[in-house]
Amino acid sequence: MSGGVSVFRNELRALVRQRTALAGIILMALLTITATVVSLHHMQAAAEHRARQQAAAQADFEAQPDRHPHRVVHYGHFVYRLPAALAAFDPGVDPFTGSSMFLEGHRQNTANFGDVMQSSILTRFGQLTPAFVLQVLAPLVLVFLGYGLVAQERERGTLRQLMLQGASRRSIIGGKLAALLAVAAVFLLPAFVGLAGLAFGTAGAMPVALSVMGGYALYLSVWCLLVVGISALLQRRRDALLALIGAWALMALLVPRVAPDLAYALFPLPDRLQNEVGIARDLRALGDSHDPSDPYFAGFRQRVLDQYGVSRIEELPVNYKGLLAVEGERLTSTLFNRYAQDSATLQHQQNQLVAGFSVLSPVLAIRQLSMAAAATDVRAHLSFLDQAERHRYRIVQQLNQMQADDVSYADDTASDAGADQRKRVDSAHWHRIPQFAFQPLETDAVLHALLTPLLTLLGWLLVAALLLGLASRRLGVAR
């Protein structure tokens, strides 16, 4: 144990004395701090902006004058999703999917105004976030700092000298690994402080933040084990460097890029134009509520007349046009939801396939964990779309029912000079429309979603440890 501690101290001392290594450690730590501060500021500004926009949209909606309810249906309403507590750590898919939706009758829109779509082309290549720094840049720096930890002892012929001084080869490798792990801890510390700050004061966020910390600690530990293992396995530093850079390029760049393309090829997602064409085709098949001879709505009219025991629409105690709007919205929303569910199913299948590539790259595993914890993954985006649609349907049907109950059929079909005024309802009704508030997943559900990527990272840690053990045995480590 004392030999390992001595090697650990000597390696840290050597890293401090070596200007290139020290500069790399300092720059990486500063980069992590910068990414954390910038992300915190950006997300705080985004949260404040969305909150202001949501308040303004709600105020504009409630400020409408006395109107016919169906005009309010078409007036529409904007809703926004405020960022989750840990979203600053890993923005995930949010910059690409958007955080707001326009709700209107007879249509089901998608999220709009993603950060990427509103920024310059240069900013679309990536964001400086703590997650990106730790997932991609930190392993590369560890490669350059640690590729020669063991290989250089072989090249210089100092491995035998260290053993003659009483240090076993196991303690040598253990000490060097501990030194590289200490460097990784320096990279992690600023991000962990930022995570704790994000989680503090938010109910249920701290267990999730601790899980993320554990996941990133596992992730960088995997890289440290791989770096030391390959350095011990290969004879020369040059070979170790080439092998590690190749492994980094494969796992951090190639696999994360190829996996989504393969997922899209196997589970192609219809684009917006294809969906619009399909929806328009199916809407025509549903029937035309404006055509008195349409078979479905003719049957609906008869069912309404039978329900109220009258023979003519004019004799109904409610406005038939309002009931017709309620039924039409129910039919179209059922169709919209079917298309939305098909799209969500395809996206979940794509995401599951990409997650399966985690066996080839720990980067995908930590990315899945990070986005799920920050509520910036596909699952959170689809949940926003679903909640916004349910809110849209509730508003539209409330307004349609208002037309049925508060506007008479005689006034609704009249065309005299005062008819427009008689069709209007009091603006106080708009204040009774429920406000939208996105509900994130419960903490238990989030923690459950983190279990699979955590287990994957543990599997990678075991594989890396076995590689290091194999390298140790080839070095003839004493047992």
C-alpha positions in Angstrom: 0.0 0.0 0.0 2.9 2.4 0.9 4.4 1.7 -2.5 1.2 2.6 -4.3 0.9 5.8 -2.2 4.5 6.7 -3.1 3.8 6.2 -6.8 0.6 8.2 -6.5 2.5 11.2 -5.0 5.3 11.0 -7.5 2.9 10.9 -10.4 1.0 14.0 -9.2 4.3 15.7 -8.5 5.4 14.9 -12.1 2.2 16.2 -13.5 2.5 19.5 -11.6 6.1 19.9 -12.8 5.4 19.1 -16.4 4.2 22.4 -17.9 2.1 20.8 -20.7 0.3 18.5 -18.3 -0.3 21.2 -15.7 -1.5 23.6 -18.4 -3.9 20.9 -19.7 -5.3 20.3 -16.2 -5.8 24.0 -15.5 -7.3 24.7 -18.8 -9.7 21.8 -18.5 -10.8 22.8 -15.0 -11.3 26.4 -16.2 -13.3 25.1 -19.2 -15.5 23.1 -16.8 -16.0 26.2 -14.6 -16.8 28.4 -17.6 -19.2 25.9 -19.1 -21.0 25.6 -15.7 -21.3 29.4 -15.2 -22.3 30.1 -18.8 -25.0 27.3 -18.7 -26.4 28.5 -15.4 -26.7 32.1 -16.7 -28.2 30.9 -20.1 -30.8 28.7 -18.5 -31.7 31.3 -15.8 -32.2 33.9 -18.6 -34.2 31.3 -20.6 -36.4 30.5 -17.6 -37.1 34.2 -17.0 -37.8 34.8 -20.6 -40.3 31.9 -20.9 -42.0 32.9 -17.7 -42.5 36.5 -19.0 -43.7 35.2 -22.4 -46.2 32.9 -20.7 -47.5 35.7 -18.5 -47.8 38.0 -21.5 -49.6 35.3 -23.5 -52.0 34.7 -20.7 -52.7 38.4 -20.2 -53.4 38.8 -23.9 -55.7 35.9 -23.9 -57.7 37.2 -20.9 -57.7 40.7 -22.3 -59.9 39.8 -25.3 -63.2 41.7 -25.5 -66.6 40.2 -25.6 -66.6 37.7 -28.4 -68.2 34.7 -30.0 -66.6 31.6 -28.3 -65.6 30.1 -31.7 -63.6 33.2 -32.5 -61.7 32.6 -29.3 -61.1 29.1 -30.5 -59.3 30.4 -33.5 -57.6 33.2 -31.6 -55.4 30.6 -30.0 -53.0 30.6 -27.1 -49.3 30.2 -26.5 -47.9 27.8 -23.8 -44.4 27.5 -22.6 -42.4 24.8 -20.8 -40.1 26.2 -18.1 -36.7 24.4 -17.9 -36.3 21.7 -15.3 -34.0 22.2 -12.3 -31.0 20.4 -13.8 -31.6 21.6 -17.5 -28.6 23.9 -17.3 -26.3 21.0 -16.8 -27.4 19.2 -20.0 -29.8 21.0 -22.4 -30.2 17.7 -24.3 -32.7 17.9 -27.2 -34.4 21.1 -26.0 -32.4 23.5 -28.3 -33.6 21.4 -31.3 -37.2 20.7 -30.3 -38.4 24.0 -28.9 -40.1 24.9 -25.6 -43.4 26.6 -26.7 -46.5 25.7 -28.6 -49.3 27.6 -30.2 -52.7 26.0 -29.3 -55.7 26.5 -31.6 -58.8 24.8 -32.6 -58.9 22.1 -35.3 -55.1 21.8 -35.4 -52.5 20.0 -33.3 -49.2 22.0 -33.6 -45.8 21.0 -32.5 -43.2 22.7 -30.4 -41.5 25.8 -31.8 -38.7 28.3 -31.4 -35.8 26.0 -30.5 -32.6 27.8 -29.7 -30.8 26.2 -32.6 -33.4 27.4 -35.1 -33.1 31.0 -33.8 -29.3 31.2 -33.6 -26.5 31.6 -36.2 -25.2 28.6 -38.2 -21.9 28.7 -36.2 -23.7 28.0 -32.9 -25.4 24.9 -34.2 -22.2 22.9 -34.0 -22.5 22.4 -30.3 -23.0 24.2 -27.0 -20.5 24.7 -24.2 -22.2 22.9 -21.4 -20.9 20.9 -18.4 -22.3 17.7 -19.9 -20.5 18.2 -23.3 -17.2 19.1 -21.6 -17.3 16.0 -19.3 -18.6 13.6 -22.0 -16.3 14.5 -24.8 -13.4 16.8 -23.8 -12.5 15.4 -20.4 -11.8 11.8 -21.8 -9.6 13.3 -24.5 -7.5 15.3 -21.9 -7.2 12.1 -19.8 -5.9 10.3 -22.8 -3.2 12.8 -23.4 -2.3 13.0 -19.7 -2.3 9.2 -19.1 -1.3 7.4 -22.3 2.3 7.2 -21.2 1.8 6.5 -17.5 3.0 2.8 -17.7 4.3 2.7 -21.3 7.0 5.3 -20.6 8.3 3.2 -17.7 8.8 0.4 -20.1 10.5 2.6 -22.7 12.8 4.2 -20.3 13.6 0.9 -18.5 12.6 2.4 -15.1 9.9 -0.2 -14.4 12.5 -2.7 -13.1 14.2 0.0 -11.1 11.0 0.9 -9.4 10.5 -2.8 -8.5 14.0 -3.1 -7.1 13.2 -0.1 -4.8 10.4 -2.2 -3.3 7.4 -1.2 -5.4 5.3 -4.1 -6.8 4.0 -3.7 -10.3 0.5 -3.8 -8.9 1.2 -0.9 -6.6 2.8 1.0 -9.6 -0.2 0.5 -11.7 -2.6 1.3 -8.8 -0.7 4.5 -7.9 -0.7 5.7 -11.5 -4.4 5.0 -11.8 -5.1 6.8 -8.6 -3.2 9.9 -9.9 -5.3 9.9 -13.1 -8.5 9.5 -11.0 -7.4 12.5 -9.0 -7.1 14.5 -12.1 -10.6 13.4 -13.2 -11.9 14.5 -9.9 -10.5 18.0 -10.5 -12.5 18.0 -13.8 -15.7 16.8 -12.0 -15.6 19.1 -9.0 -16.8 22.4 -10.7 -19.6 20.6 -12.5 -20.7 18.8 -9.3 -20.8 22.1 -7.4 -23.0 23.5 -10.2 -25.2 20.5 -10.0 -25.7 20.8 -6.3 -26.5 24.5 -6.7 -29.1 23.7 -9.3 -30.7 21.0 -7.2 -30.7 23.0 -4.0 -34.1 24.3 -3.1 -36.0 22.2 -5.7 -38.0 19.3 -4.2 -36.8 15.9 -5.3 -33.9 17.3 -7.4 -31.1 16.4 -5.0 -31.4 12.5 -5.3 -31.4 13.0 -9.1 -28.4 15.2 -8.9 -26.5 12.7 -6.7 -27.3 10.0 -9.2 -25.9 12.1 -12.0 -22.8 12.8 -10.0 -22.4 9.1 -9.5 -22.9 8.4 -13.2 -20.2 10.9 -14.3 -17.8 9.6 -11.6 -18.3 6.1 -13.1 -17.9 7.4 -16.6 -14.6 9.1 -16.1 -13.4 6.2 -14.0 -14.1 4.0 -17.0 -11.8 6.2 -19.1 -9.1 6.3 -16.4 -9.1 2.5 -16.3 -9.0 2.2 -20.1 -6.2 4.7 -20.4 -4.0 3.0 -17.8 -4.9 -0.5 -19.0 -4.0 0.3 -22.6 -0.8 2.1 -21.5 0.2 -1.0 -19.6 -0.8 -3.4 -22.3 1.2 -1.8 -25.1 5.0 -1.6 -25.3 5.4 2.0 -26.6 3.9 5.3 -25.7 3.2 6.1 -29.4 1.2 2.9 -29.8 -0.7 3.6 -26.6 -1.5 7.1 -27.8 -2.7 6.0 -31.2 -4.9 3.3 -29.7 -6.4 5.6 -27.1 -7.1 8.4 -29.6 -8.7 5.8 -31.9 -10.8 4.5 -29.0 -11.9 8.0 -28.1 -12.8 8.9 -31.7 -14.8 5.6 -32.0 -16.7 5.9 -28.7 -17.1 9.7 -28.5 -17.6 10.7 -32.1 -18.3 7.8 -34.5 -20.7 5.6 -32.6 -22.8 8.5 -31.2 -23.0 9.8 -34.8 -23.8 6.6 -36.6 -26.3 5.2 -34.0 -29.0 7.9 -34.7 -28.6 7.6 -38.4 -29.1 3.8 -38.2 -32.1 4.3 -35.9 -33.7 6.7 -38.4 -33.1 4.3 -41.2 -34.7 1.4 -39.3 -37.6 3.5 -37.9 -38.1 6.3 -40.4 -40.2 9.2 -38.9 -42.6 10.9 -41.3 -41.9 14.5 -41.8 -44.4 17.3 -41.2 -45.5 17.5 -44.8 -46.3 13.7 -44.8 -48.2 14.0 -41.6 -50.2 17.0 -42.9 -51.1 15.1 -46.1 -52.2 12.0 -44.2 -54.2 14.0 -41.7 -56.0 15.9 -44.5 -56.8 12.6 -46.2 -58.2 11.1 -43.0 -60.2 14.2 -42.2 -62.0 14.0 -45.4 -62.9 10.4 -44.6 -64.3 11.4 -41.2 -67.0 13.6 -42.8 -67.9 17.2 -43.3 -69.8 18.9 -40.5 -70.9 21.7 -42.8 -72.6 19.3 -45.2 -76.1 18.5 -44.1 -76.1 15.3 -46.3 -72.9 13.9 -44.8 -73.8 10.4 -43.5 -71.9 10.7 -40.2 -73.1 14.1 -39.1 -76.6 13.4 -40.4 -76.7 10.5 -38.0 -75.2 12.7 -35.2 -77.9 15.3 -35.8 -80.6 12.6 -35.5 -79.1 11.3 -32.3 -79.1 14.8 -30.8 -82.7 15.3 -31.7 -83.7 11.9 -30.3 -81.7 12.6 -27.1 -83.7 15.8 -26.4 -87.0 14.5 -27.8 -87.5 17.1 -30.5 -87.9 17.0 -34.2 -86.2 20.1 -35.3 -82.8 21.7 -34.5 -84.5 25.0 -33.7 -86.4 23.3 -30.9 -83.3 22.2 -29.0 -82.7 23.8 -25.6 -79.0 24.2 -26.6 -77.2 25.6 -29.6 -76.8 22.8 -32.1 -73.8 24.5 -33.8 -72.0 24.4 -30.4 -72.7 20.7 -30.1 -71.6 20.2 -33.7 -68.3 22.0 -32.8 -67.8 19.7 -29.8 -68.3 16.6 -31.8 -66.1 17.8 -34.7 -63.3 18.7 -32.3 -63.6 15.3 -30.6 -63.3 13.5 -33.9 -60.4 15.5 -35.2 -58.5 15.4 -31.9 -58.8 11.6 -31.9 -57.2 11.6 -35.3 -54.5 14.0 -34.3 -53.8 11.9 -31.2 -53.4 8.8 -33.3 -50.8 10.4 -35.5 -49.1 11.8 -32.5 -49.0 8.4 -30.8 -47.6 6.8 -33.9 -44.8 9.5 -34.0 -44.1 9.0 -30.3 -43.8 5.3 -30.7 -41.3 5.7 -33.6 -39.3 8.1 -31.6 -39.2 5.8 -28.5 -38.1 3.0 -30.8 -35.3 5.2 -32.3 -34.2 6.2 -28.8 -34.1 2.6 -27.5 -32.0 1.5 -30.5 -29.6 4.4 -29.9 -29.4 3.4 -26.2 -28.6 -0.1 -27.2 -25.4 1.2 -28.8 -24.2 2.0 -25.2 -22.6 -1.4 -25.2 -20.2 0.0 -27.8 -19.8 3.5 -26.3 -20.1 4.6 -22.7 -20.7 8.1 -24.1 -24.2 7.1 -25.1 -24.9 5.6 -21.7 -23.8 8.8 -19.9 -25.7 10.9 -22.4 -28.9 9.0 -21.8 -28.5 9.3 -18.1 -27.6 13.0 -18.2 -30.6 14.0 -20.4 -33.0 11.9 -18.5 -31.9 13.5 -15.2 -32.1 17.0 -16.6 -35.5 16.3 -18.2 -34.2 17.3 -21.6 -34.6 14.0 -23.3 -37.1 12.8 -25.9 -39.4 11.4 -23.2 -39.7 14.9 -21.5 -40.3 16.5 -24.9 -43.1 14.1 -25.8 -44.6 14.6 -22.3 -44.7 18.4 -23.0 -46.4 17.8 -26.4 -48.9 15.5 -24.7 -49.7 17.8 -21.9 -50.0 20.8 -24.2 -52.4 18.9 -26.5 -54.6 17.8 -23.6 -54.7 21.4 -22.4 -55.6 22.6 -26.0 -58.4 20.1 -26.2 -59.8 21.1 -22.8 -59.8 24.8 -23.7 -61.3 24.3 -27.2 -64.1 22.0 -25.8 -64.8 24.4 -23.0 -65.3 27.2 -25.6 -67.4 25.0 -27.8 -69.6 24.0 -24.9 -69.8 27.7 -24.1 -71.2 28.3 -27.6 -73.7 25.5 -27.1 -74.9 26.8 -23.7 -74.5 30.6 -23.9 -75.3 31.5 -27.5 -78.7 30.7 -28.9 -79.1 28.9 -32.2 -81.4 31.7 -33.4 -78.7 34.4 -32.7 -75.9 32.2 -34.0 -77.7 31.8 -37.4 -79.1 35.3 -37.6 -77.6 37.9 -40.0 -79.4 41.1 -39.0 -77.6 44.3 -37.9 -77.5 43.4 -34.2 -76.8 39.7 -34.6 -73.1 40.0 -34.2 -73.5 41.7 -30.8 -76.0 39.1 -29.6 -73.6 36.2 -30.5 -70.9 37.5 -28.1 -70.4 36.3 -24.6 -69.0 38.2 -21.6 -65.2 38.5 -21.6 -65.2 37.3 -18.0 -65.5 33.8 -19.3 -61.9 34.0 -20.7 -60.6 34.4 -17.1 -62.1 31.1 -16.2 -60.1 29.2 -18.8 -57.5 27.1 -16.9 -53.9 28.1 -17.2 -51.2 25.7 -18.5 -48.5 24.5 -16.2 -46.2 21.7 -17.4 -45.9 18.9 -14.9 -42.5 17.1 -14.9 -42.0 13.5 -14.1 -42.0 12.4 -10.5 -38.6 11.9 -8.9 -39.2 8.1 -8.6 -39.9 7.9 -12.3 -36.8 9.9 -13.1 -34.6 7.7 -10.9 -36.0 4.6 -12.5 -35.1 5.9 -15.9 -31.5 6.4 -14.7 -31.2 2.8 -13.6 -30.4 1.3 -17.1 -27.6 3.8 -18.0 -26.1 3.4 -14.6 -26.0 -0.4 -14.9 -24.5 0.0 -18.4 -21.8 2.3 -17.0 -21.1 -0.3 -14.2 -20.8 -2.9 -17.0 -18.2 -0.7 -18.8 -16.4 -0.2 -15.5 -16.2 -4.0 -15.1 -14.9 -4.4 -18.7 -12.3 -1.7 -18.2 -11.2 -3.3 -14.9 -10.8 -6.7 -16.6 -8.7 -5.0 -19.3 -6.5 -3.5 -16.7 -6.3 -6.8 -14.9 -5.2 -8.5 -18.2 -2.6 -5.9 -18.7 -1.4 -6.4 -15.1 -1.1 -10.1 -15.6 0.9 -9.7 -18.8 3.2 -7.5 -16.8 3.6 -10.2 -14.3 2.0 -8.5 -11.4 2.6 -10.3 -8.1 -0.4 -11.7 -6.4 
